[in-house]
Amino acid sequence: MERIKLAIEKAKAAEVDSARSDAPLLRRVRGSEASIGESSSAIRREVPLGDASPVHYTQTAVVSMDAAHLDRHRVVSHQKTHPASWAFDVLRTQVLQKMDENGWRTLAITSPSVESGKTVVAINLAMSIAQQTNRTALLVDFDLRRPSVARYLGLNRSLSLNDFLDGRANVGDALVNPGIERFVVLPTNQPVTGASEVLSSSKVGHLIDDLRERYSDRIVIFDLPPVLAADDVMSVLPRIDCVLMVVGSGVSTENEVEEAMSRLSKANLLGVVLNKDEAPVQNAYY
């Protein structure tokens, strides 16, 4: 824990530097907050992996996003000219390097407490990963008590993870491509009763396994609830390869961060993202 605190203090006082390969990952982001039913033909690849040619969606619904809506919710990774976009690209590179080293393909994103901006980080990171031509990204809203991915993206779809959990639809019916190549979202529209029990169920376990194994180039990102809000994270985390914790500057107390770190002690913690820090960040090279 002492190493994490020193890293956060350093981030507040200095430029954001590339983390050492054996140190916790740390980035500063300004101002932000078939048994399963997914058909293997939902994404048809017209070219070999690694080629920059388009990916065509044959079954997954494709919708257009509103740029102004995304901007209001601090979703910026799709805009390479946005001053905050580069931070998510650097975070992406560090995350993928560590995941590739261990053969991991599923990543959980959580925070100690509410209002830390974990969902914003999850969305922007997933978008950034999808922009790698040899990757696809799937973002799953597993914050079953306060789902918000669909709201942040401006998605207005009738089907969601709720319908899969209730047995009314296959998961493939709920997937949506929000107009960005190689990026797919599995939204949750309504809060789920008994969220912890649902996340620890065999049905969700099979879902996680299927989403991980469906495509070899896919990175699956799960937006989880805050660690201290309930036992939801502890229920599902053993089924996910690794986790990234988002700490909101001025949001979580030192004791909350320490307690969250303690609860994540048995997980593969990639590192900590210091979010909502308003100190100036400059990229001297660019």
PyMOL commands that set and color helices and strands:
alter all, ss='L'
color gray80, all
select helices_A, chain A and resi 2-13+67-72+85-102+118-130+149-153+161-165+171-174+195-199+202-213+232-239+254-263
alter helices_A, ss='H'
color red, helices_A
select strands_A, chain A and resi 25-29+43-44+56-57+61-62+106-110+136-141+176-177+183-186+218-223+242-248+269-275
alter strands_A, ss='S'
color yellow, strands_A
deselect
rebuild
show_as cartoon
